[in-house]
Amino acid sequence: MDLVQRAQGILLRPKEEWAKIKGETTTVSELFISYAMILAAVPPLARFIGRLLYRSEIPFARVPVWSVGRALSNAVLSYMFSLAIVYLFALIIDALAPNFSSAQNMTNSMKLAVFSMTPVWVAGIFYIIPNLGDLAMLAGLYGLYVLYEGFQTPMIETPRDKVLGFLVVSIIAAVALFIVAGLILGVLYVRRVA
């Protein structure tokens, strides 16, 4: 799998790309090593660079000062949380599948989880400029559309009448995972006021 072509396909032609993805044979570890581990590094790396470039307090810009060590440890933890979230999201999709008359297939559930994160990971480059980070979060909305198209394919044989329900429950699960990870990181890296 060519990472650049796959990311372009998911971003520009998700419906057609899901049809290709459905027919491909792969493993969970191959998805993680050749795709997720590489793209998931973009947002934390961009945040790290942005925190080093904008090291002084900028009035009215919500940009705190980060030490190199603190920014690096945050990048590493964010990266690990991102990979954990994707894996847990795939487990949730796979566990929920029978409730929506879908086929339990961990590899296809992982495909849904990993490839639907592509817009968020690619847009993570905006974190280089701290105040543009919100654009990366907006890419998550497009990620929801990509996930919807994946369910429509149907990647895990979800009946058409159950796609919307499965999508909504999956989105709630993903949001919960991101909130928990954000809270943990927030507690660990809350800005200390002297």
C-alpha positions as CSV (number, residue, x, y, z in Angstrom):
1,M,0.0,0.0,0.0
2,D,1.4,3.4,-1.0
3,L,0.7,5.7,1.9
4,V,0.6,8.9,-0.1
5,Q,-1.8,7.5,-2.7
6,R,-4.0,6.0,-0.1
7,A,-4.2,9.2,1.9
8,Q,-5.0,11.2,-1.3
9,G,-7.7,8.6,-2.2
10,I,-9.3,8.8,1.2
11,L,-9.2,12.6,1.2
12,L,-10.3,13.3,-2.4
13,R,-12.3,10.2,-3.4
14,P,-13.4,8.4,-0.3
15,K,-16.2,6.4,-1.9
16,E,-14.0,5.0,-4.6
17,E,-11.1,4.4,-2.2
18,W,-13.3,2.4,0.3
19,A,-14.2,0.1,-2.6
20,K,-10.5,-0.6,-3.2
21,I,-9.8,-1.0,0.5
22,K,-12.6,-3.5,1.0
23,G,-11.0,-5.8,-1.6
24,E,-7.5,-5.6,-0.2
25,T,-6.2,-8.3,2.2
26,T,-4.1,-6.9,5.0
27,T,-3.6,-7.5,8.7
28,V,-4.1,-5.2,11.7
29,S,-0.4,-5.0,12.3
30,E,0.3,-4.0,8.6
31,L,-2.4,-1.2,8.9
32,F,-0.7,0.0,12.1
33,I,2.9,-0.2,10.9
34,S,2.6,1.0,7.3
35,Y,-0.2,3.6,7.8
36,A,-1.3,4.6,11.2
37,M,2.0,4.8,12.9
38,I,3.3,7.1,10.2
39,L,0.3,9.5,9.8
40,A,-0.5,9.6,13.5
41,A,2.9,11.1,14.1
42,V,2.0,14.3,12.0
43,P,-0.1,16.1,14.7
44,P,2.2,15.6,17.7
45,L,5.3,16.4,15.6
46,A,3.6,19.5,14.3
47,R,2.6,20.6,17.8
48,F,6.1,20.0,19.1
49,I,7.6,22.1,16.3
50,G,5.0,24.8,16.8
51,R,5.7,24.9,20.5
52,L,9.4,25.4,19.9
53,L,8.9,28.0,17.2
54,Y,6.4,30.1,19.3
55,R,8.2,30.0,22.7
56,S,7.3,33.5,23.9
57,E,4.0,34.5,25.3
58,I,1.9,36.1,22.6
59,P,-0.7,38.5,24.1
60,F,-4.3,37.5,23.3
61,A,-3.2,34.4,21.3
62,R,-3.6,31.6,23.9
63,V,-0.1,30.3,23.2
64,P,1.6,29.2,26.4
65,V,5.4,28.9,26.7
66,W,6.6,25.2,26.6
67,S,10.0,23.9,27.6
68,V,11.6,21.5,25.1
69,G,11.3,18.6,27.5
70,R,7.7,19.3,28.3
71,A,6.8,19.7,24.6
72,L,8.6,16.5,23.7
73,S,7.0,14.4,26.4
74,N,3.6,15.8,25.4
75,A,4.3,14.9,21.7
76,V,5.3,11.4,22.6
77,L,2.2,10.8,24.9
78,S,-0.1,12.4,22.3
79,Y,1.2,10.0,19.7
80,M,0.8,7.0,21.9
81,F,-2.8,8.1,22.9
82,S,-3.6,8.6,19.2
83,L,-2.6,5.1,18.3
84,A,-4.4,3.7,21.4
85,I,-7.6,5.6,20.5
86,V,-7.6,4.2,16.9
87,Y,-7.1,0.6,18.3
88,L,-9.8,1.0,20.9
89,F,-12.1,2.6,18.3
90,A,-11.6,-0.5,16.1
91,L,-12.3,-2.8,19.0
92,I,-15.6,-0.9,19.7
93,I,-16.7,-1.0,16.1
94,D,-16.0,-4.7,16.1
95,A,-17.8,-5.3,19.4
96,L,-20.8,-3.3,18.2
97,A,-21.1,-5.0,14.8
98,P,-23.5,-7.8,15.9
99,N,-25.9,-5.2,17.4
100,F,-26.2,-3.6,13.9
101,S,-26.5,-6.9,11.9
102,S,-22.9,-6.4,10.8
103,A,-20.0,-8.9,10.4
104,Q,-17.5,-9.0,13.2
105,N,-14.1,-8.7,11.4
106,M,-11.3,-7.0,13.4
107,T,-9.3,-6.3,10.2
108,N,-12.2,-4.5,8.5
109,S,-13.1,-2.7,11.8
110,M,-9.5,-1.5,12.0
111,K,-9.6,-0.3,8.4
112,L,-12.7,1.8,9.3
113,A,-11.0,3.2,12.4
114,V,-7.6,3.9,10.8
115,F,-8.6,5.3,7.4
116,S,-11.4,7.5,8.9
117,M,-8.6,9.2,11.0
118,T,-6.7,10.2,7.8
119,P,-8.2,13.8,7.6
120,V,-7.4,14.5,11.2
121,W,-3.8,13.2,10.9
122,V,-3.1,15.0,7.6
123,A,-4.6,18.3,8.8
124,G,-2.5,17.9,12.0
125,I,0.2,19.8,10.1
126,F,-1.7,23.0,11.0
127,Y,-0.5,22.6,14.6
128,I,2.8,24.0,13.6
129,I,1.1,27.4,14.0
130,P,-0.6,27.0,17.3
131,N,-3.6,29.2,16.5
132,L,-4.4,27.2,13.4
133,G,-4.8,24.0,15.4
134,D,-8.5,24.4,15.4
135,L,-8.5,23.7,11.6
136,A,-7.1,20.3,12.3
137,M,-10.0,19.6,14.6
138,L,-12.4,20.7,11.9
139,A,-10.9,18.0,9.7
140,G,-12.5,15.6,12.1
141,L,-15.8,16.5,10.6
142,Y,-14.6,15.4,7.3
143,G,-13.3,12.2,9.0
144,L,-16.9,11.5,10.0
145,Y,-17.9,11.7,6.4
146,V,-15.1,9.3,5.5
147,L,-16.3,6.9,8.2
148,Y,-19.8,7.1,6.9
149,E,-18.6,6.2,3.4
150,G,-16.7,3.3,4.9
151,F,-19.9,2.0,6.5
152,Q,-21.8,2.6,3.2
153,T,-19.2,0.4,1.3
154,P,-20.2,-1.8,3.4
155,M,-16.9,-2.6,4.9
156,I,-18.3,-4.8,7.6
157,E,-21.5,-5.8,5.8
158,T,-23.8,-3.3,7.6
159,P,-27.3,-3.3,6.2
160,R,-28.1,0.1,4.6
161,D,-31.0,0.7,7.1
162,K,-28.6,0.3,10.0
163,V,-25.7,2.4,8.7
164,L,-26.8,5.7,10.3
165,G,-27.4,4.1,13.7
166,F,-24.1,2.4,13.7
167,L,-22.4,5.6,12.6
168,V,-24.0,7.6,15.4
169,V,-23.0,5.1,18.1
170,S,-19.5,4.9,16.6
171,I,-19.1,8.6,16.7
172,I,-20.3,8.8,20.3
173,A,-17.7,6.2,21.2
174,A,-14.9,8.0,19.3
175,V,-15.8,11.3,20.9
176,A,-15.7,9.7,24.3
177,L,-12.3,8.2,23.6
178,F,-11.0,11.6,22.5
179,I,-12.4,13.3,25.6
180,V,-10.9,10.8,28.0
181,A,-7.5,11.1,26.2
182,G,-7.8,14.9,26.2
183,L,-8.6,15.0,29.9
184,I,-5.7,12.8,30.8
185,L,-3.3,14.9,28.7
186,G,-4.8,18.0,30.1
187,V,-4.2,16.9,33.7
188,L,-0.7,15.9,32.9
189,Y,0.2,19.1,31.0
190,V,-2.0,21.8,32.6
191,R,-0.3,25.1,32.4
192,R,1.2,25.9,35.8
193,V,0.6,29.4,36.9
194,A,3.2,30.8,39.3
